[in-house]
C-alpha cells in the first residue's frame, strides 16, 4: 500500500475507524470528499444562476459531457505533472512541449505518414523533450524551475520556427475524428483520459516505480542510500511527463483540427494548480492521481460556469488564483496543525 493512498479500514493495532479518519492516513480521502463537495456546490451555483438551463435534463447531460471533454487534454497532462511534483520536481514546460509536439505532428511531411506517423511523432517529441529536461536536471544539476523554464521558452521558439508562426491544419480524418467520436454516447477523449488516469493510478500505487517516486520526492538522500538511482528515476519522471504531453498534443490537435505555436498556453499553470488542490505537495513526497483528476474537474467546471454566465476571463483567473492560494494554505495548516495551535493558545 502506497503512502499516498489511505486504506479503506483501520489496519494498525488499537486504531479505531474514528482515529483513522482523523489521522494523516485518511487525509487524501477527506480531501477528495471535499473536492466532490466543491463540485456539488458549483453545480448548485449554476442551477441558481441559470435555472432555465439546468431545468433541461438533456442540456445538463450534454453540459457534463462538454466539461469532461474540455478537461480531457489538461487532465492527461496533469497526470504527468503530478508524478513530477510527487518526485520533488516541477515542470514549467508542459504547455510548450504540447505546442511543439502538436506543430511537429501536423507538418506536411509528418502528415504524409498518416495518423500513425502523426501520433508517433507527437509522442516521440514529447518523450524526447522530457528526457532532455530530466538529463539537464539530474546530470546537469540544474534547478528544475530554471531547466524547465528555459525549455518552455526554447520549445515555444522551435514550434514557431517550424510552423512559420502560422496555424497548421490537420488534414487527417482519423486524427480529427478523435474529438467527435463517441462510444456509448461518451466522447472518445473522455475514455482516453480515463485510461491515462487508471494507468497513472496503478503506476503510482501498485508498482515499484510509484514507491520510488514517493521516496525520491520525500527524501532524495535517504532514497539514494536505500539503493534507488535517484538521477535515473528523475529522468524517467520527466520522460513520463513528456509522454503525457505528447498524448495531450494529439487530443488538442483533434479538437481544433489544427496546431500552432501558441496552443496549450499556460497549461503548465493549470496542471500545477490542479495537482496542488488535489493534494499533491509542492515539496514532493505525497500526492494522488484521483485528487489531481478532481482538481482538473473543479477548474473545468468553474470555466464552464463562468462561460454560461457570460463572465469575463479576468474574473475567472482571479477565482482560480484564490483557489490555488487556499489549497496551499490548507496543505500548510491541516487539522493537526490547527489543533496544536489552539492547544498552545490555551496553555499560554
Helices and strands as residue ranges (DSSP letters): H 17-22, G 24-26, H 27-49, H 51-54, H 57-86, H 94-105, H 108-111, H 114-138, H 144-163, E 168-169, H 173-180, E 182-183, E 186-187, H 188-205, H 208-218, H 220-225, H 230-256, E 258-259, H 267-277, H 289-308, H 313-332, H 335-347
